[in-house]
Amino acid sequence: MAKSKPPKVPQAENLSQTRREHANEIAEDYVEAIADLVTETGEARVVDLAKRLGVTHVTVNRTIARLQKAGYVTSQPYRAIFLTADGRDLAASCKSRHEVVVAFLRSLGIPQRVAERDAEGIEHHVSPETLKAFKAGLKPSAG
C-alpha cells in the first residue's frame, strides 16, 4: 500500500517560509559585507568575512558555496570573493534599504548606534510599501 503525503499544516508552512526568509537575510548580509570589503580594501577574503560577520571560516565557506549556486558571487579556493552583477545589484538594494531605515529611525530621534543595530533586523523584513512610507516621511515638507 502506498503511503500518502501528510496534510500540509499551517505551522509547518509558516516555519518553512521563515527558514527561506532567514536564508535570504544571510545572503543579503553576505553580499553587503562583500561589497563593503571590496570598496574598503579592494577584495573580500574568507578570513575578513568571518571576522566582520562574527562567524567561523567553515560557515563562510559553506555560505559562499550557496551564494555561488545562487549566482551572487564567484570564488576560487584560497582566492578573493567577488560579486557577480546580480550580487552587486542585491548589495546595492540592501545598502539603500539599510540607509533608508537608519535615516527614518534617526528622524525619530533614535541614537545612531541604536538605529544601526535595529536597522540590521528591520531592513530584511520591511515591505516595499513600508519602505516607501519611510522615504516619504523623510522628505522635507513644503512650507
C-alpha positions as CSV (number, residue, x, y, z in Angstrom):
1,M,0.0,0.0,0.0
2,A,1.4,3.4,-1.0
3,K,1.8,5.9,1.8
4,S,0.1,9.2,1.2
5,K,1.7,12.6,1.9
6,P,0.8,14.1,5.3
7,P,-1.5,17.1,5.0
8,K,0.1,20.5,5.0
9,V,0.0,22.1,8.4
10,P,-0.2,25.9,8.5
11,Q,2.6,26.0,11.2
12,A,4.9,23.9,9.0
13,E,4.2,26.2,6.1
14,N,4.9,29.2,8.2
15,L,8.1,27.7,9.5
16,S,9.2,26.8,6.0
17,Q,8.6,30.4,4.9
18,T,10.6,31.7,7.9
19,R,13.6,29.5,7.0
20,R,13.5,30.7,3.4
21,E,13.4,34.3,4.6
22,H,16.3,33.6,7.0
23,A,18.4,32.2,4.2
24,N,17.6,35.4,2.2
25,E,18.7,37.5,5.2
26,I,22.0,35.7,5.3
27,A,22.6,36.1,1.6
28,E,21.8,39.8,1.9
29,D,24.2,40.3,4.8
30,Y,27.0,38.5,3.0
31,V,26.7,40.4,-0.3
32,E,26.5,43.6,1.6
33,A,29.6,42.7,3.6
34,I,31.5,41.6,0.4
35,A,30.6,44.8,-1.3
36,D,31.8,46.8,1.7
37,L,35.1,44.9,1.9
38,V,35.8,45.3,-1.8
39,T,35.1,49.0,-1.5
40,E,37.4,49.4,1.6
41,T,40.2,47.0,0.7
42,G,39.8,46.0,-2.9
43,E,38.9,42.4,-2.1
44,A,36.8,40.2,0.1
45,R,38.5,37.2,1.7
46,V,37.0,34.4,3.8
47,V,39.0,35.5,6.8
48,D,37.8,39.1,6.5
49,L,34.1,38.0,6.1
50,A,34.4,35.6,9.1
51,K,35.7,38.5,11.2
52,R,33.2,41.1,10.0
53,L,30.2,38.8,10.4
54,G,31.3,37.1,13.6
55,V,31.2,33.5,12.2
56,T,33.7,30.7,11.5
57,H,35.7,30.2,8.3
58,V,33.7,27.0,7.8
59,T,30.4,28.9,7.9
60,V,31.7,31.5,5.4
61,N,32.9,28.8,3.0
62,R,29.5,27.0,3.2
63,T,27.6,30.2,2.7
64,I,29.8,31.3,-0.2
65,A,29.2,27.9,-1.9
66,R,25.4,28.6,-1.6
67,L,25.8,32.1,-2.9
68,Q,27.8,30.8,-5.9
69,K,25.0,28.4,-6.7
70,A,22.5,31.2,-6.4
71,G,24.6,33.3,-8.9
72,Y,25.6,36.1,-6.5
73,V,29.4,35.5,-6.1
74,T,32.4,34.0,-7.8
75,S,35.2,32.5,-5.9
76,Q,38.1,30.0,-6.2
77,P,39.8,28.2,-3.3
78,Y,42.2,30.4,-1.4
79,R,41.3,33.4,-3.6
80,A,39.2,36.6,-3.1
81,I,35.4,36.5,-3.4
82,F,33.8,38.7,-5.9
83,L,30.2,39.7,-6.5
84,T,28.5,38.9,-9.9
85,A,26.3,41.6,-11.5
86,D,23.3,40.0,-9.6
87,G,25.3,40.1,-6.4
88,R,26.2,43.8,-6.9
89,D,22.5,44.6,-7.6
90,L,21.4,42.8,-4.4
91,A,24.1,44.5,-2.4
92,A,23.2,47.9,-3.7
93,S,19.5,47.3,-2.9
94,C,20.3,46.1,0.6
95,K,22.6,49.1,1.3
96,S,19.9,51.5,0.1
97,R,17.2,49.8,2.2
98,H,19.5,49.9,5.2
99,E,20.3,53.6,4.7
100,V,16.6,54.5,4.4
101,V,15.7,52.5,7.6
102,V,18.6,54.1,9.5
103,A,17.6,57.6,8.3
104,F,14.0,57.0,9.3
105,L,14.9,55.8,12.8
106,R,17.3,58.7,13.2
107,S,14.5,61.1,12.2
108,L,12.5,59.7,15.2
109,G,15.4,60.7,17.5
110,I,16.9,57.2,17.8
111,P,20.7,57.4,18.5
112,Q,22.9,56.4,15.6
113,R,24.3,53.3,17.3
114,V,20.8,52.0,18.2
115,A,19.4,52.9,14.7
116,E,22.2,51.0,13.0
117,R,21.6,47.9,15.2
118,D,17.9,48.0,14.8
119,A,18.1,48.5,11.1
120,E,20.0,45.2,10.7
121,G,16.8,43.4,11.6
122,I,14.2,45.7,10.2
123,E,15.8,46.1,6.7
124,H,15.3,42.4,5.9
125,H,11.6,42.4,6.7
126,V,10.4,45.8,5.7
127,S,7.8,45.7,2.9
128,P,8.2,47.8,-0.2
129,E,5.1,49.7,1.0
130,T,6.6,50.5,4.4
131,L,9.9,51.4,2.9
132,K,8.1,53.8,0.5
133,A,6.3,55.4,3.5
134,F,9.7,55.7,5.3
135,K,11.1,57.5,2.3
136,A,8.1,59.8,2.1
137,G,8.4,60.6,5.8
138,L,12.0,61.6,5.3
139,K,11.2,64.2,2.6
140,P,11.1,67.7,4.0
141,S,7.6,69.1,3.9
142,A,7.0,72.1,1.6
143,G,6.5,75.1,3.7
